[in-house]
Amino acid sequence: MKSFLNVEDLGDLKEALREAAEIKADRYKYNTLGKNKTLLMVFFNNSLRTRLSTQKAAMNLGMNVIVLDVNAGAWKLETERGVIMDGDKSEHLLEAIPVMGSYCDVIGIRSFAGLTNRDYDYAETVYHQFEQYSGKPVFAMETATVHPLQAFADLITIEENSPLALRRGAGGEAVKVVLTWAPHPRALPQAVPNSFAQWMNAADVDFVITHPEGYELDPKFVAGARVEYDQRKAFEGADFIYAKNWSCPGVTNPGDYGKILHDYHKMMHWTVDAEHMSWTNNARFMHCLPVRRGMIVTDDVIEAPTSLVIPEAANREISATVVLKRILQG
């Protein structure tokens, strides 16, 4: 595996989940695979779970790790072509990337959407520049449009906690998973919901997306998922509720890309609370973290025994270990 950006890059999901279970049972089983190999983690944006879990995954495999925070101690990097660099950016990414590649064996990239230029963001410009110019395998630690390490961890968590997991292979009823929009005071990118939708569509689940009109995700991620604008209808019979805010993806109106379309004070009825969860099939609650309590979810829901946010975060180590293992083996 030379690049990890989308679900298809991982191959057969059942095999990937089997491998995740194997690694979780013995996360140091392949601790010599990365001997004398170096992982470079490049952060253009803040991180807690991604940084810690990916670094731990590399250590599980015996790798050396270099962490570069572009915004703290490095030259400011220009990412666009054809510009006159007369501002505060001293180095172009096109020179920086091959230099980075000369110091490592694998590169992880974290670079969020700017939310001003949809074409630039959805072209995954920064990520593909690393693919093209580093000469090394590259994987996404959240990019402008996707967060596959998170989505893989989400899938592992659902597999571990599904009461119907053993029945699905025998023609049992599919697990119902709902991705619900929730209010937020700031404009957030679509990377997490995009990847979650992409991975759930590839998995063996009944997948539903619910959000106010105007927040439609890009069709390439929604694919055949059912979209329900009535949140209550979407929640009915759900086994898993995944809450996440995202700004307008600009699918129908590119001029609205990255905008908050409603005053969030008027959208608090979308916040996941105990009443919302009562509509479900005693569903488990999921969120990628960090989460704004009282906005996305209420205290009683996120602290309930049915909340999976901590096991979900812990599984980030497992998803990253599987991905790095496959890159090293490739």
N, C-alpha and C positions, 0 to 999 in steps of 0.2 A: 504494500500500500504506500503510494507516494504522496497522496493528498487525502485529507479527511475534512470534508466540508458538508456533505449531504449524506442522507441515510444509505443511498446506494453504494457509497464508497466502502461501507462496512461489509457488504455482501449479505449472505443469508442471516436473517435476524435470529432465528432459532439457534443456529450455531453460535452466534455472538452471545446470546443469553446463556447458553451452556458454558461457554468459555468464561463469562462473567461469574457464574456460580462456582466454577473451578477455582478461579483466582480469589474469590471471596473466602473460600474454604482454606486457601493457602496462598496468601498474597505475595509470599516470597519464593514461590516455586520456581520462578524464572529469574532469580536474582543475579545470575551471571550473564544473562542475555545482553545487558547493556554495559558490560565491562569495557572500560576504555572508550566509551561513547559519551558524547556530550549533548545535552538538550539545552537549547537557547530559548528562553521564554521572553517574548517581546510584548510589552504592555504599553499601548497607547492610551489606555483607560484604566480606571481603578479596578481592583479585584480583591476579594477575600477568598471565597470558596474555590474559584478557578485557580488562583495562584497556589494556595496551600495543597489542594487535592492533586493538581498536576505535578507539582514538585514532589509530593509524597509518592505518586505513582512512578515517577522516574527513579526515585530512590529504591522503590520496591524491586525495580529491574536492574539495579546496580549502576545506574547512569550518574555521570556528573551533571550538575545543573548550573547554568548561568541565567540570572534574571536581569533583564534590562528594562527599567522604567524610563521610557522615552521622555517623560515630562519631569524627571528628577535626576539631573546630573548628566544627561546626554545633550548633544546639540539638537536644537529644534529642527525637525525634518520637514522638508517640502515634499508633498505627495503627488502634486499635479504636474503634468508635462507642459512645456511651452510657456512657462512663466518666467518673468524677469525677477530673479531673487534679490530684490533690493529692500526686503523687509527684515524681520527678525529671525528668519529661518536660514541657518548657515549651511546646511547640508541637504542634498537631495536624496530621497529614498533610493534612487537608482544607483547611486554610488554606495550608499550605506548597506544595502541588501547584500551584494556580493562580498563585502567585507565581513558582515555578520556570518554569512555562509562559510567563510574560510576558517571560522573559529569553532564550528560545531558540526554535528552529524544530523540533527533534527531541529526544526524550528516550529515553535508554537506562536500563533499570532492572536492578539486581542486588540481589535480596532473597531470601535462602535460607529454606527451611522451618524453622519452630520445632521441629518434630518432637514437639510435645505435643498439638496439636489438629488432627486429620486433616481435619476439615471445613473449618476455617479455611485450612489450607495448600492443600488441593486445590480450594478455591474461587478460588485465586489472588487473594486479597483485595487485597493491596497493588498488584499489577500493574493490576488492573481499576480501582482508584481513580485511578491515573494516567491510564488511558484515559478515564475519565469526567470528570475535573476539570481536566486540564491544557490541553485544547483543542489539543493538538499530537500528531503521530504518535508512537507509543511502540513500542519494541522490547525484547525480553527479552535481558538479558546474564547470564542464569540466574536463575530464579525458584524458587518453592517446589516446583514439580513438573516444570519443563522447562528445558533448556539448548539451544535450537535453533541458536544460532550454532556451538556445539561439534558438534552432530550434522550440520550442513551441512558443516562442515570435515571431519568423519569421512567423509562420503559422497564429497566431492571427493578425499580421500586414497585411498579404496578404488577409485574410478574411475581414478585415475592409476596405481595399482599392481596392477591386476587382470590376470593373464595371460589371462583369458577375456573381457576387456572387448569386444574386437572381434568375438567369436563370438556374444555374447548376442543381438545384433540379428538374426542369421541362424539363430536357433533353436539356438544352442549351449548347452552345459551351463551352468546358472546358477552363479555364484560362491557358495560356502558361507561364510557369516559367522556366527560364534558369539559371543554375549555371555555371558561367564562371571562369576559372582559370585566374589569372593575375600575372604579374611579381613582384618579391620581392627580396631584396638583401640578405635576410637570409633564412635559412631552417626553415619552419614552419610545425607544425603537421597537421594531416588530420582531427582532431576532428570536427571542424565546418562543412567542406564540407561533412564528413561522416554522421553527424546527419541531416544536411539539406537534403541530398539525401534520407536518411531513412524516414524522416517525409514527404517529398514531395511525395514519393512513396506511403505512406499510405493515403495521402490526395487525394481529387478529383480534380487533376490538370493534365495538359499535361506537363510532366517534361522532360527537356533535359539538359544534361551535356556536356560542351565543354571544351577541354583542349588540349595542345600539346601531341603528342604521347610520352608515357613513364610515364605519370602522372595518369594512370588508377587507380581509387579508388578500394578498396576491393569489390569483387562481392557481398558480403553479405549486403553491403550498397547500391550499385548501383541497385541491383535487376533487375527489368524490365525496368529501365529508358533507354531512348534513348541516346546514346553517339555519338556526332558529332564533328569530329576533325576540321571542317571548322567553325570558329567562326562566320563568316557572315551568313552562312546558319542557324546556331543555333539561332542567334538573330532575324531572320526574323519572324515577326508576334508576337514577345514576348510581354507579358503584364508586366512581372517582370524580371529584370536582377539582379541576386545576384552575386556579384564579390567577389572572395576570392582566395588568394594564398594558395598552399600547396606543400610540398616537395614530392619527389617520394615515393609512398606508397610501392614500392618493391613487387608488385604483381607478375610480370613476372620474375623479377630479384631481389631476396632478397638482393643481395649485394649492390644494389642501394638505399636501404631503407634510407629515411631521407636526400637524396642528392638533390642538385639543379643540374639538368641535362644540363642546358644551361646557358651561360653567360646572365645575366638578361638584359644587355645593348642591346643584340640582340633580345630580346623578347618584347620590348616596344610596338610593334604593337598589343599586347594583352591588353594593358591598355585601360580601358573603357573611351572613350571620346565622344564628341558630334557626331562625324561621326558614331561611333558604335551605339549610341542610335537612330540615324536616321534610322537604319535598322529595328527598332522594331515597335510595335504598340503603339507608344507614351508610352513606358514602364516606370514603376516606378523603380528607382534604389535602391538597398539594399546592405548593408554591415554590418557585426556584430560589427565593430569598436574594437580597434583603427585601423585607416586606414592611409596608407602612400599616401598622395596626390602626384600626378604626377607619381606614380608607379602603384597603383591599379586603380585609377580613377583621372580624371582631376578636377580642381576646378569648372569649369562651370557645370559639371554633378552633383557633390555632393552638390553644392549649388543651383541647379535648384529646382523649385517648385515640380518637380516629384521625388525628392530625399526623401526617407523614413527613412534615417538612425537615425534621432532623435526620431520619433515616435516608430520605431523598438526598440531602446534602452529603451525607456520609458515602453514598453510592457514587458520588463524583470521583472519588479515588478509584473505584472499581472500573468505571467507564473509561477513565483516562489510562489506567493500567492496561486494559484490553487494547485500546487504540495504539498506545506506544509499543506494546508487545508486537502487534501486527506490523507496525512500521519497521521495527527492528528486524523482524523475521523476513520482511520483504526486501 
